[in-house]
Amino acid sequence: MVVVPGITATALRDLYPVGAETIWSLRSRDYRRVALHPDDLRLEQAEPAMVRADLPFEIPYGEYVRELRHDLSPSQDRPRPVFLFPYDWRRPLGELVDELGGFVEEVVARTSLLRHYARGRPAYSRDTGQVDLVGHSMGGLLITGYLARGAGGGRVRKVITLGAPFRGSFEAVLKIITGTADLEGGTPSSREREVARLTPSLYHLIPEEGIRLSPGSSRLPESLFHAELWQKGVVESIAEHLRLSGSAPEGGLEGRMRMARDLMQRMLDEGWRFRQETCSLRLDDVGLTSHDWLAVVGVGDKTRVVLEIQDRGPKAGPFFVLSSRDRKNGYPVPVVEGGKVVEDLEETGDGTVPYRAAVPPFLDPTRLVCVSPEDFGYWELRDRFLGRHVANLHGLLPAMNRVIKLSAAFLMGERGRPAPAHPGLRGRRSPGCWKTGEPWRPPFLGLVEKVPPGIARVNP
């Protein structure tokens, strides 16, 4: 089994110094040394360097991995190996998909050497071995891309995605614009903003829907995958990177601005192509069914579901209106004012990924299993405190006891069939089910539904 962390959740080390130095961790971040070079986004601006991925963060993945190793192992002498996939989260997702493929092959090779696997029925070998994949946040996109490219055909038995932004997140936009977002929390940082604007992976998380152009902005493109829709300051800061570190183009500032806009558009194009790949995945093409994919989606946290963009004229250009009124949570019942629904059930999310963006394009919403902040247990009050003050539901999904138990029960099931739910295991149907009245069809047999208070007023 392989667990793929989310963006920024793997430590980075510079191997160039004698005695490697950690330059990105849960506690410390050296923005200058993680910044990528505008002439070659595979390398760092601060050369000489040799930056490599180190270990995924202990919070929130440590407990998730330890619990699954325990719950899924038949006995102490027959362990179920669970590996964490460390990767350089700054890079384009297409490159990382190839790395994930190589990591899966290594996991299969190592697992085939375990005696109880090699002698099992059926026997596990390098040729026949399969893996289960779990992806949190951007990790879910890597898994989906791995499958969409055909690399995982026959290798993957089951998949779990936790809060995966299949259609993006506005927090990626905020990270580029302001230097902070609920991707990881924190206060605005100009240093982080400058690094973010040259981080290719962030452009893979740009949202497709929820863009609202103010009246009089008809000349602007309607998609954030067009560089012309972004604030001028983003392009200017990339141009400054070019001035400080890049090869100087002819034409001075005008030339650098042109190069900066082209560079940004290349990153956006790369993100858009990957989005098209993942959204075109068909489960039957990779030997999976809807019973083999558990999509856990967070709801019940205020989440940005709309971004308003104003046109301030040809000289000033677009301006992003970051209003708190566009952070919404209509779950579990719509918000009605003056007889008009101002926040519906689907205007919710996990604090980072809007519900609509978290629905896998290849799964029916009736198949989703949702969790909310109210699903933290009594003994998890400390985690709830962390969720309110440091991260949010999105960041803590893998550490949530209910998510760990759902994952273990799902992975104990057979491929191609619903997994048996353990007594007391609960989940929530998606807001889409409540809105349409469709039956809930999670990939479990007998999963107890937790019905939110007041929901009967929406769907009697």
C-alpha positions in Angstrom: 0.0 0.0 0.0 1.2 3.5 -0.9 0.1 6.8 0.8 0.7 9.9 -1.3 0.8 13.2 0.7 -0.6 16.6 -0.4 1.2 19.6 -1.6 4.0 21.1 0.7 3.7 18.1 3.0 7.0 16.6 2.2 10.3 18.0 3.7 13.0 19.1 1.3 16.7 18.8 1.9 19.7 20.4 0.1 22.3 17.6 -0.4 24.9 20.0 -1.7 26.3 21.2 1.7 28.6 18.7 3.5 26.0 17.5 6.0 22.7 17.9 4.1 20.5 20.8 5.3 16.7 20.7 5.6 15.3 23.7 3.8 11.5 22.9 4.1 9.9 21.2 7.1 6.9 21.5 9.3 8.8 23.9 11.6 11.1 25.9 9.3 11.1 27.1 5.7 13.9 28.7 3.7 12.0 30.4 1.0 15.1 31.7 -0.8 16.5 28.2 -1.2 13.3 26.5 -2.3 12.6 29.1 -5.0 12.8 27.7 -8.6 14.8 29.2 -11.4 12.9 31.1 -14.0 15.2 29.8 -16.8 14.7 26.2 -15.7 11.9 25.3 -13.3 13.5 22.0 -12.5 16.3 23.7 -10.6 16.7 26.2 -7.8 17.6 29.9 -8.1 20.1 29.7 -5.3 22.8 27.6 -6.9 24.9 25.5 -6.4 22.3 23.2 -4.8 21.0 19.7 -4.9 17.5 19.7 -3.4 15.7 16.4 -2.9 12.5 15.2 -1.2 13.0 13.9 2.3 10.2 12.6 4.5 6.4 13.4 4.5 5.3 15.3 7.6 4.4 13.3 10.7 1.3 15.4 11.1 -1.2 14.4 9.6 0.2 11.2 8.1 2.0 9.4 10.9 -1.0 8.2 12.8 -2.8 7.2 9.5 0.1 5.0 8.4 0.6 3.4 11.8 -3.0 2.6 12.3 -3.4 1.1 8.9 -0.3 -1.1 9.4 -1.8 -2.3 12.6 -5.4 -2.7 11.4 -4.7 -4.4 8.1 -2.0 -6.8 9.3 -3.4 -10.3 10.0 -0.7 -10.9 12.7 2.6 -9.5 13.9 4.6 -11.9 11.8 2.5 -11.2 8.7 2.7 -7.4 8.3 0.8 -5.4 5.7 3.4 -3.0 4.4 2.3 0.6 4.1 4.7 3.0 2.4 4.7 6.9 2.3 5.7 8.3 -1.1 8.0 11.4 -0.6 8.1 13.7 -3.6 9.2 17.2 -4.5 5.8 18.9 -4.5 7.0 22.0 -6.4 7.3 20.2 -9.7 4.7 19.6 -12.5 2.4 16.8 -11.7 3.1 15.0 -15.0 6.7 14.5 -13.9 5.7 13.4 -10.4 3.3 10.8 -11.9 6.3 9.1 -13.5 8.1 9.0 -10.2 5.0 7.5 -8.5 5.0 4.8 -11.1 8.6 3.9 -10.3 7.9 4.0 -6.6 5.0 1.6 -7.0 7.2 -0.9 -8.9 9.8 -0.7 -6.1 7.0 -1.3 -3.5 5.8 -4.4 -5.4 9.4 -5.7 -5.7 10.0 -5.3 -1.9 6.6 -6.8 -1.0 7.2 -9.8 -3.2 10.3 -10.6 -0.9 8.1 -11.0 2.2 7.7 -14.7 2.8 3.9 -14.6 3.7 3.2 -12.8 0.4 5.4 -15.0 -1.8 3.9 -18.1 -0.4 0.4 -16.8 -0.2 -2.6 -18.0 -2.3 -2.4 -16.6 -4.8 1.3 -16.0 -4.7 2.5 -12.4 -4.9 5.3 -11.7 -7.4 6.8 -8.8 -9.3 4.7 -9.7 -12.2 1.4 -10.2 -10.4 1.7 -8.0 -7.4 -0.9 -5.2 -6.8 -1.0 -2.2 -4.6 -3.7 -0.1 -2.9 -3.2 3.7 -3.3 -4.3 6.4 -0.9 -3.9 10.1 -1.9 -4.6 13.1 0.3 -5.3 16.4 -1.4 -2.9 16.8 -4.4 -1.8 13.3 -3.8 -5.2 12.1 -5.1 -4.5 14.0 -8.3 -1.2 12.2 -8.7 -2.9 8.8 -8.3 -5.6 9.8 -10.8 -2.9 10.9 -13.3 -1.0 7.7 -12.8 -4.1 5.7 -13.7 -5.2 8.0 -16.5 -1.9 7.5 -18.3 -2.3 3.8 -18.2 0.7 3.2 -16.0 -1.3 1.6 -13.2 -3.3 -0.8 -15.4 -3.3 -4.2 -13.5 -1.1 -2.8 -10.7 -3.8 -1.1 -8.6 -6.4 -3.0 -6.6 -8.2 -0.2 -4.7 -7.9 3.6 -4.4 -8.8 6.0 -1.6 -8.8 9.8 -2.2 -9.1 12.2 0.7 -10.2 15.7 -0.1 -8.7 15.6 -3.6 -9.2 18.9 -5.6 -10.2 17.3 -8.9 -11.4 20.6 -10.2 -9.0 22.8 -8.2 -9.2 25.1 -5.2 -9.3 28.8 -4.8 -6.7 28.5 -2.1 -4.1 27.9 -4.8 -5.1 31.3 -6.3 -4.7 32.9 -2.9 -1.3 31.3 -2.4 -0.1 32.9 -5.6 -1.8 36.3 -5.0 -1.2 36.8 -1.2 1.4 34.2 -0.1 -1.0 32.4 2.2 -4.0 30.1 1.9 -5.8 27.3 3.7 -3.6 24.8 1.8 -1.6 25.0 5.0 -2.6 28.1 7.0 -0.3 30.9 8.2 -0.1 34.6 7.7 0.5 36.4 4.4 4.2 36.3 3.4 5.7 38.2 0.5 8.5 35.7 0.4 6.1 32.8 0.1 4.1 34.6 -2.5 7.2 35.1 -4.7 8.1 31.4 -4.4 4.5 30.3 -5.1 4.4 32.2 -8.4 7.2 30.1 -9.8 5.9 26.7 -8.4 4.5 24.7 -11.3 2.4 22.3 -9.2 0.2 25.2 -7.8 -1.0 26.0 -11.4 -2.4 22.4 -11.5 -4.7 23.3 -8.7 -6.3 26.3 -10.3 -10.2 26.1 -10.1 -12.3 25.9 -13.2 -15.7 27.0 -11.8 -16.9 29.8 -9.5 -15.2 32.7 -11.4 -17.5 35.7 -11.3 -16.5 38.6 -13.6 -17.8 42.0 -12.4 -20.1 44.0 -14.8 -18.1 45.7 -17.5 -15.4 43.0 -17.5 -16.5 41.3 -20.8 -13.1 41.9 -22.4 -11.4 39.5 -20.0 -11.1 35.8 -20.6 -13.4 33.7 -18.4 -10.8 31.0 -17.3 -8.0 31.4 -14.8 -6.0 29.1 -17.1 -5.4 32.3 -19.2 -2.6 34.5 -18.0 -4.5 37.6 -19.1 -7.0 37.0 -16.4 -4.4 37.3 -13.6 -3.5 40.4 -11.7 -0.6 42.3 -13.3 1.5 42.1 -10.1 1.8 38.3 -10.6 3.5 38.7 -14.0 5.6 41.6 -12.7 7.0 39.6 -9.9 7.9 36.8 -12.3 9.6 39.4 -14.5 11.6 40.5 -11.4 12.8 36.9 -10.9 14.0 37.0 -14.5 15.8 40.3 -13.9 17.5 39.0 -10.8 18.3 35.4 -11.8 17.4 34.9 -15.5 19.2 35.6 -18.7 18.4 39.2 -19.5 16.1 39.5 -22.6 16.5 42.3 -25.1 14.0 45.1 -24.7 14.5 45.7 -20.9 11.3 45.6 -18.8 9.0 45.1 -21.7 11.0 42.1 -22.8 11.0 40.6 -19.3 7.2 41.2 -19.0 6.7 39.3 -22.3 8.9 36.4 -21.1 7.2 36.4 -17.7 3.7 36.2 -19.3 4.8 33.4 -21.6 6.4 31.5 -18.6 3.2 31.8 -16.6 1.1 30.7 -19.5 3.3 27.6 -20.0 2.7 26.7 -16.3 -1.1 27.2 -16.8 -1.2 25.2 -20.0 0.6 22.4 -18.2 -1.9 22.4 -15.4 -4.8 22.5 -17.9 -3.5 19.5 -19.8 -3.1 17.5 -16.7 -6.7 18.5 -15.6 -8.0 17.2 -18.9 -6.1 13.9 -18.4 -7.4 13.3 -14.9 -11.0 14.4 -15.7 -11.2 12.0 -18.7 -10.3 8.9 -16.6 -12.8 6.0 -17.0 -12.6 3.4 -14.2 -13.4 0.5 -16.5 -10.4 1.5 -18.7 -8.0 0.8 -15.8 -9.8 -2.4 -14.5 -11.6 -0.7 -11.6 -15.2 -0.3 -10.7 -17.0 2.3 -8.5 -16.7 -0.3 -5.6 -12.9 0.0 -5.8 -12.7 3.8 -5.2 -13.4 5.4 -1.9 -13.7 9.2 -2.3 -13.8 10.9 1.1 -15.0 14.5 0.9 -15.0 17.0 3.6 -18.1 19.2 4.1 -19.3 21.6 6.8 -16.4 24.1 6.8 -16.7 27.6 5.4 -14.9 27.4 2.0 -14.3 29.8 -0.8 -16.7 28.8 -3.6 -16.6 32.1 -5.6 -13.9 34.5 -6.8 -14.9 37.8 -8.1 -12.6 39.5 -10.6 -12.9 43.2 -11.6 -11.6 44.8 -14.8 -9.9 48.0 -13.8 -9.1 49.0 -17.4 -6.4 48.3 -20.0 -3.6 49.9 -17.9 -4.4 48.4 -14.4 -5.9 45.2 -15.7 -7.8 42.5 -13.6 -8.2 42.8 -9.9 -9.1 39.9 -7.6 -11.8 40.8 -4.9 -11.0 38.5 -1.9 -14.2 39.0 0.0 -15.2 36.9 3.0 -18.8 36.8 1.7 -17.6 34.3 -0.9 -16.5 31.8 1.8 -19.7 29.8 2.3 -21.1 26.8 4.1 -24.7 25.9 3.4 -24.4 22.5 4.9 -26.4 20.8 6.4 -29.3 23.1 5.5 -29.5 26.0 3.0 -29.2 29.5 4.2 -32.4 31.4 3.3 -32.8 35.1 3.4 -36.0 36.8 2.4 -37.3 33.6 0.9 -34.2 33.3 -1.3 -31.6 30.6 -1.0 -28.2 32.5 -0.6 -26.1 29.5 0.3 -27.3 26.0 -0.9 -26.3 22.6 0.4 -23.5 22.3 -2.2 -21.9 25.6 -1.3 -19.6 24.0 1.3 -16.4 22.2 1.5 -13.5 21.2 3.8 -12.1 24.7 4.3 -9.8 24.3 1.3 -11.5 22.4 -1.5 -15.1 23.3 -2.4 -17.5 20.4 -2.4 -18.2 20.6 -6.1 -14.5 20.6 -7.0 -13.9 17.6 -4.8 -16.4 15.3 -6.7 -14.4 13.0 -8.9 -15.6 13.4 -12.5 -15.6 9.6 -13.0 -17.8 8.9 -9.9 -21.4 9.6 -9.3 -21.9 11.9 -6.2 -24.1 9.2 -4.7 -20.9 7.1 -4.2 -19.1 9.7 -2.1 -18.6 9.4 1.7 -18.6 12.7 3.4 -17.2 13.8 6.8 -17.6 17.1 8.7 -15.8 18.8 11.6 -18.6 17.4 13.8 -17.3 13.9 13.2 -14.2 14.4 15.3 -14.6 12.2 18.4 -14.5 13.4 22.0 -10.9 12.2 22.4 -10.0 14.1 19.3 -10.8 17.5 20.8 -7.1 18.5 20.6 -7.2 17.8 16.9 -10.4 19.8 16.6 -8.6 22.7 18.3 -5.7 22.4 15.8 -8.2 22.3 13.0 -9.8 25.6 14.1 -6.6 27.5 14.8 -3.8 26.0 12.7 -5.1 24.1 9.7 -8.7 23.1 8.9 -10.7 19.9 8.1 -8.9 19.5 4.8 -5.5 19.4 6.4 -6.5 17.0 9.2 -8.5 14.5 7.1 -5.8 11.7 7.3 -5.6 12.2 11.1 -9.3 11.9 11.7 -10.3 8.7 13.4 -13.4 8.2 11.3 -11.4 8.5 8.1 -8.8 6.0 9.4 -11.5 3.5 10.2 -13.3 4.0 6.9 -10.0 3.5 5.1 -9.2 0.3 6.9 -12.7 -1.2 6.4 -12.6 -0.3 2.7 -9.2 -1.9 2.1 -10.3 -5.1 3.9 -12.9 -5.7 1.2 -12.5 -7.6 -2.0 -11.8 -5.9 -5.3 -14.9 -5.3 -7.5 -17.3 -5.7 -4.5 -18.6 -3.4 -1.8 -16.6 -3.6 1.4 -18.3 -4.8 4.6 -18.8 -2.0 7.0 -17.7 -2.7 10.6 -20.3 -2.2 13.4 -20.6 1.5 14.4 -18.8 2.8 11.3 -20.6 5.8 10.0 -20.4 8.3 7.1 -22.5 11.0 5.5 -24.1 11.2 2.1 -23.0 14.0 -0.2 -24.9 17.3 -0.3 -25.8 16.4 -3.9 -27.8 13.4 -2.7 -29.7 15.5 -0.2 -30.4 18.1 -2.9 -31.8 15.6 -5.5 -33.2 13.0 -3.2 -31.2 10.2 -4.8 -30.3 7.1 -2.8 -26.9 6.9 -1.2 -24.6 4.2 -2.6 -21.3 4.2 -0.8 -18.7 1.4 -1.6 -19.7 -0.3 1.6 -22.3 -2.9 2.7 -24.3 -1.7 5.7 -22.5 1.6 6.3 -24.5 3.5 8.9 -25.5 7.0 7.7 -25.1 9.9 10.0 -27.9 12.3 9.2 -27.2 15.9 10.0 -29.7 17.8 12.2 -32.3 19.8 10.3 -31.8 18.0 7.1 -35.4 16.8 7.0 -36.4 20.3 6.2 -34.5 20.1 2.9 -35.4 16.6 1.9 -38.5 15.3 3.8 
